């Protein structure tokens, strides 16, 4: 294509995950009224047969930077998807409603917890959220329940959004059985059936003050997974009446920052949070099932009391190996015991603090600056001790955790407070990752303290909306999936009312 092609739409949605997919479905009624709506997704659209469950292959196909995006100082890995359906393709389906204490703490004018609950329930029903049957509960989850209760912790079961789960345990690599009800299985197909366009391999470079978007559509690389883009490869100028940014907590702030829009938004990119996470393992005397059944069925919520959440999990050898502390004999011995490992995921409930932000470099690429506060490090230490107690109470011989040395034998179970301390979690000493990326375009009352209002409208730019986890003014403390959908539903409601008005209104 030798020159830029121009296209026009009433609404352009950037991103197809929990936020973008929800807005697309909820705006389908506008298409029936003769309006034009398009979703622009940077990643590819994979066919059902392409979800093979092969660890490195699927990571490269579904995740940005193959799952290896690093913070600016290299101390934490941030995992987020780049595909049709966004991160709803690669998460485990856990579906929790935002706690009232969190929404109250956010204190966003016009945002009510009851409204979030009602909208979350709507999408929970739409996506088939329910508690899994016993046949899909594997040894790893049973040991977590047993150990957690013996350790005096309140263990709860996760509601999950699956239909016809076959227990492949491959959720983080994209369900090979199409059981997980992400936006790629529910909202986007519904939107497309109603006439909403979806264009994959379409990267939005910047947004102009005239409501135009510079979009680059890529060709399908030889041998790559996914189909070709729906538009011919090349550069497009897409003009819109309303633009909805739903490119995620990294993608949306970065796009707005490099767009140099005229509104004064001093909070743009600020208040980034991410639930820093660790994989902790306990070695048992016998093999345990973890790679069959659903990997994430139970959790312990200590967010309010101790600043952490523990979840059951299953990660494949590569991710497990890179996540364990240290090198050498203890690391090797733990990996050789892989079939006998009980796995627990620890999430620290970090808070928005000055300096933790999304920025862009000179080329416009996103850069995430993040420092671990003493409170976050203490939460990681407390959570690690709790996870170790669960493993030992469930019968583990030893645990492998950030400590010096990292292997703690069952005979030392009563010394966990001395063996595991915040000093063992200093940045660069442990492999920390995060997948619940939040903030950067927080909601609030004015441009002085936020980027958008409670309905996702960017202050000073009423035609520009945000509909993803970047709206969170602080961390959510739980998986953000349903809350993103609830907030996106609010965004769509406001757009429907506006777009149905005459263009010159």
C-alpha positions as CSV (number, residue, x, y, z in Angstrom):
1,X,0.0,0.0,0.0
2,X,1.7,3.1,-1.2
3,X,-0.3,5.7,0.7
4,X,-2.5,6.0,3.8
5,X,-6.0,4.7,3.5
6,X,-8.8,6.5,5.3
7,X,-11.8,4.9,7.0
8,X,-14.5,6.4,9.2
9,X,-16.5,4.9,12.1
10,X,-18.8,6.1,14.8
11,X,-16.9,4.3,17.5
12,X,-13.4,2.8,17.5
13,X,-12.5,0.4,20.3
14,X,-8.8,-0.2,20.8
15,X,-8.2,-3.7,22.4
16,X,-10.4,-6.8,22.6
17,X,-9.9,-8.1,26.1
18,X,-12.2,-7.9,29.1
19,X,-12.8,-4.2,28.5
20,X,-12.7,-3.9,24.7
21,X,-14.7,-7.1,24.2
22,X,-17.4,-6.0,26.6
23,X,-17.8,-2.6,25.0
24,X,-18.0,-4.2,21.6
25,X,-20.8,-6.5,22.6
26,X,-22.7,-3.7,24.4
27,X,-22.4,-1.4,21.4
28,X,-23.7,-3.9,18.9
29,X,-27.2,-2.4,19.2
30,X,-25.7,0.8,17.6
31,X,-24.8,-1.2,14.5
32,X,-28.5,-2.3,14.2
33,X,-29.3,1.5,14.3
34,X,-26.9,2.0,11.3
35,X,-23.8,3.1,13.2
36,X,-20.3,1.8,12.5
37,X,-18.3,0.2,15.2
38,X,-14.8,-1.4,14.9
39,X,-12.4,-3.1,17.3
40,X,-8.7,-2.8,16.6
41,X,-6.6,-5.5,18.1
42,X,-2.8,-5.5,17.9
43,X,-2.5,-9.3,18.3
44,X,-3.6,-12.2,16.1
45,X,-6.8,-14.2,15.9
46,X,-5.9,-17.9,16.5
47,X,-8.0,-20.8,15.3
48,X,-9.2,-23.4,17.8
49,X,-6.7,-25.9,16.4
50,X,-3.8,-23.6,17.1
51,X,-4.1,-23.9,20.9
52,X,-1.6,-26.7,21.3
53,X,-0.7,-26.3,25.0
54,X,3.0,-26.3,24.1
55,X,4.6,-23.9,26.7
56,X,7.1,-21.9,24.7
57,X,5.2,-22.0,21.5
58,X,2.0,-20.6,23.0
59,X,3.8,-18.0,25.1
60,X,5.3,-16.6,22.0
61,X,2.0,-16.6,20.2
62,X,-0.2,-15.1,22.9
63,X,1.9,-12.9,25.2
64,X,3.5,-9.6,24.6
65,X,7.3,-10.2,24.4
66,X,6.5,-13.9,24.8
67,X,5.5,-13.1,28.4
68,X,8.9,-11.5,29.2
69,X,8.1,-7.8,29.4
70,X,10.3,-6.4,32.2
71,X,10.0,-3.3,34.4
72,X,12.5,-0.6,33.7
73,X,15.0,-1.9,36.3
74,X,14.5,-5.5,35.2
75,X,13.3,-6.7,38.7
76,X,9.8,-7.9,37.7
77,X,8.2,-9.6,34.7
78,X,4.8,-8.3,33.6
79,X,2.7,-10.9,31.7
80,X,-0.1,-9.7,29.4
81,X,-1.6,-11.1,26.3
82,X,-1.6,-9.7,22.8
83,X,-4.3,-11.6,20.9
84,X,-8.0,-11.6,19.9
85,X,-9.6,-11.7,23.3
86,X,-6.7,-10.1,25.2
87,X,-5.7,-11.5,28.5
88,X,-9.1,-13.3,28.9
89,X,-7.5,-15.9,26.6
90,X,-4.6,-16.7,29.0
91,X,-5.9,-16.3,32.5
92,X,-7.5,-19.1,34.5
93,X,-11.1,-17.9,34.6
94,X,-11.3,-16.9,38.2
95,X,-14.2,-14.6,38.6
96,X,-14.6,-12.6,41.8
97,X,-16.6,-9.4,42.5
98,X,-14.8,-6.3,43.8
99,X,-14.8,-6.0,47.6
100,X,-16.9,-3.2,49.0
101,X,-13.9,-2.0,51.0
102,X,-11.9,-1.5,47.9
103,X,-14.5,0.5,46.0
104,X,-15.1,2.6,49.1
105,X,-11.3,3.3,49.4
106,X,-11.2,4.4,45.8
107,X,-13.7,7.1,46.6
108,X,-14.6,7.9,43.0
109,X,-17.5,10.4,42.7
110,X,-20.3,8.7,40.9
111,X,-19.0,5.1,41.4
112,X,-21.1,2.9,43.6
113,X,-20.3,-0.6,44.8
114,X,-23.8,-1.8,44.3
115,X,-23.7,-0.9,40.7
116,X,-20.4,-2.8,40.3
117,X,-22.0,-5.8,41.9
118,X,-25.1,-5.7,39.6
119,X,-23.0,-5.4,36.5
120,X,-20.5,-8.1,37.6
121,X,-23.4,-10.5,38.2
122,X,-24.6,-9.8,34.7
123,X,-21.4,-10.9,33.1
124,X,-20.8,-13.8,35.6
125,X,-24.1,-15.2,34.4
126,X,-23.3,-14.5,30.7
127,X,-20.0,-16.3,31.0
128,X,-21.2,-19.3,33.0
129,X,-19.3,-18.6,36.2
130,X,-19.8,-21.4,38.7
131,X,-18.0,-23.6,41.3
132,X,-16.2,-26.5,39.7
133,X,-17.4,-30.1,40.4
134,X,-15.3,-32.4,42.5
135,X,-14.0,-34.5,39.5
136,X,-12.0,-31.5,38.3
137,X,-10.3,-30.8,41.7
138,X,-6.8,-32.2,41.5
139,X,-4.3,-33.2,44.3
140,X,-2.7,-29.8,44.3
141,X,-6.0,-28.1,45.1
142,X,-7.0,-30.8,47.7
143,X,-3.7,-30.4,49.5
144,X,-4.1,-26.7,49.6
145,X,-7.6,-27.1,51.2
146,X,-6.3,-29.6,53.7
147,X,-3.1,-27.7,54.6
148,X,-4.8,-24.4,54.7
149,X,-7.5,-25.5,57.1
150,X,-5.0,-27.3,59.3
151,X,-3.0,-24.1,59.4
152,X,-6.0,-22.2,60.6
153,X,-6.7,-20.2,57.4
154,X,-10.0,-19.6,55.7
155,X,-9.9,-21.5,52.4
156,X,-12.5,-20.5,49.7
157,X,-13.3,-22.0,46.3
158,X,-12.9,-19.9,43.2
159,X,-15.9,-19.4,40.9
160,X,-14.6,-19.9,37.3
161,X,-16.0,-19.0,33.9
162,X,-15.7,-22.4,32.1
163,X,-18.2,-24.5,30.2
164,X,-17.2,-28.2,29.5
165,X,-13.8,-28.0,31.2
166,X,-11.8,-31.2,30.5
167,X,-9.2,-30.5,33.0
168,X,-6.3,-30.0,30.7
169,X,-4.8,-27.5,33.2
170,X,-3.5,-25.4,30.3
171,X,-5.5,-22.2,31.1
172,X,-2.5,-19.9,31.0
173,X,-1.5,-21.0,27.5
174,X,-5.0,-20.7,26.1
175,X,-7.6,-23.4,26.6
176,X,-7.2,-26.1,24.0
177,X,-10.8,-27.3,24.5
178,X,-12.4,-23.8,24.2
179,X,-14.0,-24.3,27.6
180,X,-12.9,-20.9,29.1
181,X,-15.4,-18.2,28.4
182,X,-13.2,-15.3,27.7
183,X,-14.2,-12.4,25.3
184,X,-12.8,-14.5,22.5
185,X,-15.5,-17.1,23.1
186,X,-18.5,-14.9,24.2
187,X,-18.6,-11.2,23.8
188,X,-16.5,-10.7,20.6
189,X,-18.3,-13.4,18.5
190,X,-21.7,-11.9,19.6
191,X,-20.5,-8.5,18.6
192,X,-19.3,-9.7,15.2
193,X,-22.6,-11.5,14.6
194,X,-24.3,-8.2,15.1
195,X,-22.1,-6.4,12.6
196,X,-19.3,-5.0,14.8
197,X,-16.0,-5.2,12.8
198,X,-12.9,-6.7,14.4
199,X,-9.5,-6.1,12.8
200,X,-6.5,-8.1,14.2
201,X,-2.8,-7.4,13.8
202,X,-3.8,-3.7,13.9
203,X,-1.6,-1.5,16.1
204,X,-2.8,2.0,16.9
205,X,0.3,4.2,16.9
206,X,-1.3,7.4,18.1
207,X,-4.6,9.3,18.4
208,X,-4.9,12.8,16.9
209,X,-6.6,15.9,18.3
210,X,-9.0,15.6,15.3
211,X,-10.2,12.2,16.6
212,X,-8.2,10.4,14.0
213,X,-6.1,7.3,14.6
214,X,-2.9,6.3,12.9
215,X,-3.2,2.5,12.5
216,X,-0.6,0.1,11.2
217,X,-1.9,-3.3,10.1
218,X,0.8,-6.0,9.9
219,X,1.0,-9.0,7.6
220,X,1.1,-12.5,9.0
221,X,4.8,-13.5,9.6
222,X,5.8,-16.8,7.9
223,X,5.1,-19.7,10.2
224,X,3.3,-17.6,12.8
225,X,0.1,-18.7,14.5
226,X,-3.1,-16.9,13.8
227,X,-4.9,-15.8,10.6
228,X,-4.1,-12.8,8.4
229,X,-5.4,-9.4,9.3
230,X,-8.9,-8.5,8.2
231,X,-7.6,-5.5,6.4
232,X,-4.7,-5.5,3.9
233,X,-1.4,-4.8,5.6
234,X,-0.5,-1.1,5.5
235,X,-1.1,2.3,7.2
236,X,-4.6,3.6,7.8
237,X,-6.1,6.9,9.0
238,X,-9.2,5.9,11.0
239,X,-11.5,8.7,12.0
240,X,-14.1,8.3,14.7
241,X,-16.8,10.2,16.6
242,X,-15.8,8.3,19.8
243,X,-12.6,6.5,20.7
244,X,-12.5,3.8,23.4
245,X,-9.0,2.9,24.7
246,X,-9.1,-0.7,26.1
247,X,-5.5,-1.7,25.4
248,X,-4.7,-2.6,29.0
249,X,-3.0,-1.0,31.9
250,X,0.3,-0.7,29.9
251,X,-1.1,-0.2,26.4
252,X,-3.7,2.5,27.1
253,X,-1.5,4.9,29.1
254,X,1.4,4.4,26.7
255,X,-0.9,5.2,23.7
256,X,-2.3,8.3,25.3
257,X,1.2,9.5,26.3
258,X,2.6,9.2,22.8
259,X,-0.5,10.8,21.3
260,X,0.4,14.2,23.0
261,X,-3.3,15.1,23.3
262,X,-4.1,18.7,24.3
263,X,-5.8,18.0,27.7
264,X,-3.7,18.6,30.8
265,X,-3.5,15.2,32.5
266,X,-0.8,15.2,35.1
267,X,-2.0,11.8,36.4
268,X,-1.7,10.0,33.1
269,X,0.4,6.9,33.6
270,X,0.6,7.3,37.4
271,X,-0.7,4.9,40.1
272,X,0.4,1.7,38.4
273,X,-0.2,-1.4,40.6
274,X,0.2,-5.1,39.6
275,X,-0.1,-7.6,42.5
276,X,3.6,-8.7,42.5
277,X,3.6,-12.5,42.5
278,X,5.8,-15.5,43.5
279,X,5.5,-19.2,42.8
280,X,6.1,-21.2,45.9
281,X,6.5,-25.0,46.0
282,X,6.4,-27.8,48.5
283,X,7.9,-31.2,47.8
284,X,5.9,-34.3,48.8
285,X,6.9,-37.9,49.1
286,X,4.6,-39.1,46.3
287,X,3.6,-37.8,42.9
288,X,0.6,-35.5,43.0
289,X,-1.8,-34.5,40.2
290,X,-1.4,-30.9,39.1
291,X,-1.3,-31.0,35.3
292,X,-4.8,-32.5,35.2
293,X,-7.9,-30.9,36.5
294,X,-8.5,-27.1,36.8
295,X,-5.3,-25.5,38.1
296,X,-6.8,-22.7,40.2
297,X,-9.8,-23.8,42.3
298,X,-9.1,-22.4,45.8
299,X,-7.7,-19.3,47.5
300,X,-6.9,-17.7,50.8
301,X,-7.7,-14.0,51.0
302,X,-5.6,-12.2,53.6
303,X,-5.6,-8.9,51.7
304,X,-7.3,-6.8,54.3
305,X,-5.4,-8.3,57.3
306,X,-1.9,-9.1,55.9
307,X,-1.7,-7.6,52.4
308,X,-1.6,-10.9,50.4
309,X,-3.7,-13.5,48.7
310,X,-2.7,-17.2,48.2
311,X,-4.0,-19.2,45.2
312,X,-3.5,-22.7,43.9
313,X,-1.7,-22.8,40.6
314,X,0.1,-24.9,38.1
315,X,3.0,-23.7,36.0
316,X,5.0,-25.7,33.5
317,X,8.7,-26.5,33.9
318,X,10.1,-23.5,32.1
319,X,8.1,-20.9,34.1
320,X,8.6,-22.9,37.4
321,X,12.3,-23.1,36.9
322,X,12.8,-19.4,36.2
323,X,10.6,-18.5,39.1
324,X,12.3,-20.5,41.8
325,X,14.9,-18.6,43.9
326,X,18.6,-19.3,43.5
327,X,20.7,-21.6,41.4
328,X,22.7,-24.8,41.8
329,X,22.0,-28.0,43.7
330,X,18.9,-27.0,45.6
331,X,17.3,-25.5,42.5
332,X,18.1,-28.6,40.5
333,X,16.9,-31.0,43.2
334,X,13.6,-29.1,43.3
335,X,13.1,-29.3,39.6
336,X,13.9,-33.0,39.5
337,X,11.0,-33.4,42.0
338,X,8.6,-31.6,39.6
339,X,5.9,-34.4,39.6
340,X,5.8,-34.2,43.4
341,X,5.5,-30.4,43.8
342,X,2.6,-28.7,45.4
343,X,2.4,-25.2,44.0
344,X,1.0,-22.0,45.5
345,X,0.8,-18.6,43.9
346,X,1.4,-15.7,46.3
347,X,0.0,-12.3,45.3
348,X,1.1,-9.2,47.3
349,X,-1.6,-6.6,47.4
350,X,0.4,-3.5,46.5
351,X,-0.9,0.0,46.7
352,X,-0.6,3.0,44.3
353,X,2.5,5.0,45.4
354,X,4.3,8.0,43.7
355,X,6.7,6.9,41.1
356,X,5.2,3.6,40.1
357,X,4.0,4.5,36.6
358,X,3.8,3.8,32.9
359,X,5.8,6.0,30.6
360,X,7.1,5.9,27.1
361,X,10.6,6.0,25.7
362,X,11.7,8.2,22.8
363,X,10.4,5.6,20.3
364,X,7.0,5.6,22.0
365,X,7.4,2.2,23.5
366,X,5.9,1.6,27.0
367,X,8.3,1.6,30.0
368,X,7.1,0.7,33.5
369,X,8.8,2.1,36.5
370,X,8.1,0.2,39.7
371,X,9.7,0.1,43.1
372,X,8.8,-2.3,45.9
373,X,7.7,-0.5,49.0
374,X,8.7,-1.9,52.4
375,X,5.0,-2.8,52.9
376,X,4.9,-4.9,49.7
377,X,8.1,-6.7,50.7
378,X,6.7,-7.5,54.2
379,X,3.5,-8.8,52.5
380,X,5.6,-11.1,50.3
381,X,7.4,-12.4,53.4
382,X,4.1,-12.9,55.4
383,X,2.5,-14.7,52.4
384,X,5.5,-16.9,51.9
385,X,5.4,-18.0,55.5
386,X,1.7,-18.7,55.2
387,X,2.2,-20.7,52.0
388,X,5.0,-22.8,53.6
389,X,2.7,-23.5,56.6
390,X,0.1,-24.8,54.2
391,X,2.5,-27.1,52.5
392,X,3.9,-28.5,55.7
393,X,0.4,-29.0,57.2
394,X,-0.5,-30.9,54.0
395,X,2.5,-33.2,54.5
396,X,5.3,-31.7,52.4
397,X,8.8,-32.8,53.2
398,X,10.4,-29.5,52.3
399,X,9.5,-26.2,50.7
400,X,11.5,-24.1,48.3
401,X,11.0,-20.4,49.1
402,X,13.0,-17.1,49.0
403,X,15.3,-17.7,52.0
404,X,18.9,-18.4,52.7
405,X,19.3,-21.3,51.9
406,X,16.0,-21.6,49.9
407,X,15.2,-25.2,51.0
408,X,13.4,-25.5,54.3
409,X,12.9,-29.0,55.7
410,X,9.7,-30.0,57.5
411,X,11.7,-30.2,60.8
412,X,12.2,-26.5,60.5
413,X,8.5,-25.7,60.1
414,X,8.5,-24.0,63.5
415,X,11.3,-21.6,62.5
416,X,9.6,-20.0,59.5
417,X,9.4,-16.6,61.1
418,X,13.2,-16.6,61.5
419,X,14.0,-18.3,58.2
420,X,11.8,-16.1,55.9
421,X,12.1,-12.3,56.2
422,X,11.5,-9.2,54.1
423,X,15.3,-8.9,53.4
424,X,15.1,-12.1,51.3
425,X,12.7,-10.3,48.8
426,X,14.9,-7.4,47.8
427,X,14.6,-6.5,44.1
428,X,16.9,-8.6,41.9
429,X,17.3,-11.4,44.5
430,X,14.0,-13.2,43.7
431,X,12.1,-13.8,40.4
432,X,8.9,-11.8,40.8
433,X,6.2,-11.6,38.1
434,X,2.8,-10.0,37.8
435,X,-0.3,-10.5,35.7
436,X,-2.9,-8.2,37.3
437,X,-1.8,-5.0,35.7
438,X,-3.8,-2.0,36.9
439,X,-3.8,1.8,36.9
440,X,-2.4,4.5,34.8
441,X,-5.7,6.2,33.8
442,X,-7.4,6.2,37.2
443,X,-10.9,7.5,37.7
444,X,-11.6,10.5,39.9
445,X,-13.2,13.9,40.2
446,X,-11.0,16.1,38.2
447,X,-7.8,16.2,36.0
448,X,-5.9,17.2,39.1
449,X,-6.4,13.8,40.8
450,X,-7.3,11.5,37.9
451,X,-7.4,10.9,34.2
452,X,-11.1,10.0,33.7
453,X,-14.4,10.4,35.5
454,X,-16.5,7.5,36.9
455,X,-17.8,6.7,33.4
456,X,-14.4,6.4,31.7
457,X,-14.5,9.8,30.0
458,X,-11.1,11.5,29.8
459,X,-11.1,14.9,31.5
460,X,-11.1,17.6,28.9
461,X,-11.7,15.2,26.0
462,X,-15.3,14.0,26.2
463,X,-15.0,12.0,22.9
464,X,-12.2,9.8,24.4
465,X,-13.0,7.0,26.8
466,X,-11.0,4.4,28.7
467,X,-12.5,0.9,29.4
468,X,-9.9,-1.4,31.0
469,X,-7.9,-2.0,34.2
470,X,-6.0,1.3,33.8
471,X,-9.2,2.9,35.2
472,X,-8.4,1.6,38.7
473,X,-7.2,4.4,40.9
474,X,-5.6,1.8,43.2
475,X,-5.1,-2.0,43.4
476,X,-8.2,-4.1,43.4
477,X,-6.8,-6.9,45.7
478,X,-8.5,-9.7,43.6
479,X,-8.5,-10.9,40.0
480,X,-9.7,-7.8,38.1
481,X,-11.6,-9.6,35.3
482,X,-15.3,-9.1,36.3
483,X,-14.6,-5.6,37.6
484,X,-13.1,-4.6,34.3
485,X,-16.2,-5.9,32.5
486,X,-18.5,-4.0,34.9
487,X,-16.6,-0.7,34.3
488,X,-16.6,-1.3,30.6
489,X,-20.4,-1.9,30.7
490,X,-20.7,1.6,32.3
491,X,-18.6,3.1,29.5
492,X,-20.7,1.4,26.8
493,X,-23.9,2.7,28.5
494,X,-22.7,6.3,28.3
495,X,-21.6,5.8,24.6
496,X,-25.0,4.4,23.6
497,X,-26.8,7.4,25.0
498,X,-24.4,9.8,23.2
499,X,-24.1,8.1,19.8
500,X,-27.8,7.8,19.4
501,X,-28.0,11.6,19.6
502,X,-27.7,13.5,16.3
503,X,-24.0,14.0,15.2
504,X,-24.4,17.8,15.5
505,X,-26.1,17.7,18.9
